[in-house]
């Protein structure tokens, strides 16, 4: 049995207006800066203790 054809998506006027506005003005500026990944990411696993670190 053949499957039913998909219904076309409803036209969302608000989305269309926002898309046109974004084209004209550009993307909105971020509210805050995202820090670099190296600064914000914590290691999942601690590094194993080696011989040179034991005497400290």
C-alpha positions in Angstrom: 0.0 0.0 0.0 1.6 3.4 -1.0 2.1 5.9 1.8 0.2 9.1 1.9 1.9 12.1 0.5 3.0 14.7 3.1 1.0 17.8 3.7 2.8 21.0 2.7 3.9 23.0 5.8 1.7 25.9 6.8 3.1 29.3 6.0 4.1 31.0 9.2 3.9 34.8 8.6 5.8 35.7 11.7 8.8 33.5 10.8 8.8 35.0 7.3 8.7 38.6 8.6 11.5 37.9 11.0 13.6 36.3 8.3 13.2 39.4 6.0 14.1 41.7 9.0 17.2 39.6 9.7 18.3 40.0 6.0 17.9 43.7 6.2 19.5 44.4 9.6 21.7 41.4 10.1 22.0 38.9 12.9 21.3 40.2 16.5 24.4 40.8 18.6 24.9 38.3 21.4 23.9 39.4 24.9 27.2 38.2 26.4 30.5 36.8 25.2 31.0 33.1 25.3 34.4 32.2 26.9 37.0 30.1 24.9 36.5 26.4 25.3 39.9 25.9 26.9 38.9 28.3 29.8 35.4 26.9 30.4 35.9 23.2 29.8 37.0 21.1 32.8 38.7 17.7 32.2 36.5 14.7 32.5 39.3 12.6 34.1 42.1 13.7 36.4 45.6 13.1 35.0 47.4 10.2 36.8 50.0 11.1 39.4 53.5 10.6 38.0 56.8 10.1 39.9 58.0 13.7 39.4 54.9 15.0 41.1 55.1 12.8 44.3 58.0 14.6 45.9 56.2 18.0 45.9 
